[in-house]
Amino acid sequence: MQRRRLLLATAAIALAPPARSQGAADALNAAPTRAPLSVPYPQREDVRAFIDEVVDATGLERGWIERVLAQGRYSEPAERLTTPSLAPPSARDWRDYRARNVDERRVRDGGAFLRQHRNTLARVHERFGVPEHVVVSIIGIETVFGRVMGNFRTLDVLLTLSFDYTRRAALYREELTQFLLLCREMNLDPLTVRGSFAGALGMPQFMPSSIRKFAVDFDGKGRVDLVNSPQDAMGSVGSFLAAHGWERGLPVQFAAQADAGVVELLGRGIRAQYRWQDVAALGVKIRGELDPETRVLLLDLPLIMPSGAEAVEYRIGTVNMSALLHYNRSHFYGSAVADLAETILARSVV
């Protein structure tokens, strides 16, 4: 164990991510501070300060921002649905999560989606290096291939989560700013845009900032449309993953043998920051082979056995798993995307 700690201490010092500022941590972790007010948003002092900042930072016209925000309404469902679950960690069950996301319907419809859009998916693979079945899997898990994109008015969601439910206010105020910019740039009516209860939009469920940074016009029509254009959605998923380190030809994950002690040493982050040879020296084994210098992370997936006993499934992820986790930080999510992708691929070659 002492040797284990020495190895990982060296790796951790070399590869540790930059520390988050205390102010950022406070903004992310703070509990809701007040009930929503009944006055229009632009009449509130905190919203007026936000408008000042947006005008100074972006050059957007103050009157337009005020008119838009005056039409915003508090969304109780958005607050309720984004509130973290109070269930204890032991209640999280990977088997249940996987069954709900890697289900027969998504596998079947994923194969059909892949066949229908094979040419576009081949272009995504060629340009961004992301395999066809991975792109299909993300769209399948996010919106069941565009059938469930959310019907919450995005303006209401972002205002609520920015000013009435302030657990992650800094993040959502930035997304509100990006949303206003997006509407101006794409000539969208901010009062009609709809998406998820957390502000995500379109078939791939991109937040406004991700649309502005990573979305691409992949159907050649001169504008990005993640709601009505499967081609734009697929190309944008490839663009996002490539920008977050996707490595062409590298596997996403490996089944692993590990233990809780190794998990504590490595942490439960989303970055593939340790060399495989150092992790293997801790006694971790995988089904398959990896170059010793490959950067990896360890995923632990708690589950409930049919007997009711608690257990853990372990996996080793590469930088490609890390790219998936930048899409959604949940280890359950990344593993489900990888599993669905593998299942769709296996079915498509039978």
Salt bridges, closest charged atoms under 4 A:
ASP46 OD2 - ARG34 NH2 2.44
ASP46 OD2 - ARG44 NH2 3.34
ASP52 OD1 - ARG62 NH1 2.70
GLU61 OE1 - ARG67 NH2 3.71
GLU66 OE2 - ARG48 NH2 3.30
GLU76 OE2 - ARG80 NE 3.03
ASP96 OD2 - ARG100 NE 3.07
ASP103 OD1 - ARG106 NH1 3.35
GLU104 OE1 - ARG347 NH2 3.03
ASP109 OD2 - ARG105 NE 3.85
ASP109 OD1 - ARG108 NE 3.54
ASP109 OD2 - ARG147 NH2 2.66
GLU132 OE1 - HIS125 ND1 3.44
ASP156 OD1 - ARG153 NH2 2.89
ASP164 OD1 - ARG44 NH1 2.86
GLU185 OE2 - ARG212 NH2 2.54
ASP259 OD2 - ARG4 NH2 3.80
GLU264 OE2 - ARG268 NH1 3.15
ASP278 OD2 - ARG275 NE 3.10
GLU293 OE2 - ARG275 NH1 3.50
ASP300 OD2 - ARG268 NE 3.03
GLU313 OE2 - ARG315 NH2 2.78
ASP339 OD2 - ARG98 NE 2.78
ASP339 OD1 - ARG315 NH1 2.78
